[in-house]
Structures are given as structure tokens and as C-alpha cells.
């Protein structure tokens, strides 16, 4: 009896998969503006800002590094509706996509608190 020919398996490591996904995200999603409400705001000693940006249907983690955070005219706060200019990337250590925020502007009070 002839067995069917099974094509060779293309096996990649988790790291390679995540790196490839990161490349696809960064190549296909340019710098963009996103509106949402800040939650889970953290300000570690490093001076970076970490927060979640959400609307009523979805959420995404965000990072704003110290050099950009120092330029803010107004301190961000949980519950604040904002516009962020950001690039989409994938944080490889967790395999999660995130926004790296370049600038942040107030857009009013959020409704999702």
C-alpha cells in the first residue's frame, strides 16, 4: 500500500514566529492616531509611562518612554479620554502587540471608568 507523501514541516521557534509577526505589524501599520480612554496607568521610577488605552469594545497596552513623557504639558490620568500618536509594535517577551506612544493629547473625560 502506498502512503501519501507528507510535505516537510516548516517548524519555527516561538521567538521566530513572534519576530516575524512583529515585522508584519510594523511594516503594515504606520504611525497613526488612536483615540481611547486611559486605564491602568503606571509611572515607574524609570520615568516611562505604561497604560491601557480602551474603548467599549477593545483595549491595547501602551508604552510612552521617558524622553517623550517629559514633553507632556499635562499629566495623563486614569479615566481621561486621549488621542495618542503611536506606532504599533509587538512586545516580543509577552507576545503581545502594543502601541509605543510618541505624543498624547487630551480629548475630554472618558465614559468607561
C-alpha positions, -999 to +999 in steps of 0.1 A: +000+000+000+014+034-009+014+060+018+006+096+009+036+119+006+036+143+035+053+176+028+082+186+051+070+205+081+082+241+083+089+244+120+097+277+136+106+286+172+082+308+192+108+336+191+110+334+153+072+334+150+068+364+172+097+383+155+080+377+121+046+389+134+063+420+148+078+427+114+045+424+097+028+447+122+054+474+120+057+472+082+019+474+076+007+498+103+025+531+101+024+558+127-012+566+134-036+585+158-057+564+182-084+577+205-093+560+237-096+562+275-066+557+298-067+530+324-041+511+345-017+540+343+017+532+358+046+556+363+077+536+374+109+552+386+123+549+351+101+578+340+083+558+313+045+557+313+026+524+308-011+523+304-040+507+287-060+525+261-095+513+257-129+519+242-161+500+248-151+470+226-113+466+229-082+476+247-044+478+239-014+482+261+007+514+256+042+525+265+054+561+264+091+563+270+107+589+293+120+612+266+086+616+252+067+616+285+089+646+297+074+667+268+038+663+280+021+696+290-005+678+311-001+647+332-022+618+319-047+602+343-069+572+345-104+579+330-091+606+307-101+604+271-070+610+249-056+610+214-022+593+210+001+593+181+018+560+181+033+532+162+021+496+165+047+470+176+048+437+192+064+433+226+083+400+220+088+390+256+050+386+261+039+381+225+015+410+228+010+438+204+012+473+219+014+510+210+046+529+215+033+564+221+051+594+206+026+621+217-006+623+238-033+650+238-064+653+260-097+646+242-121+651+272-133+629+300-138+592+294-170+573+298-157+539+308-143+544+343 
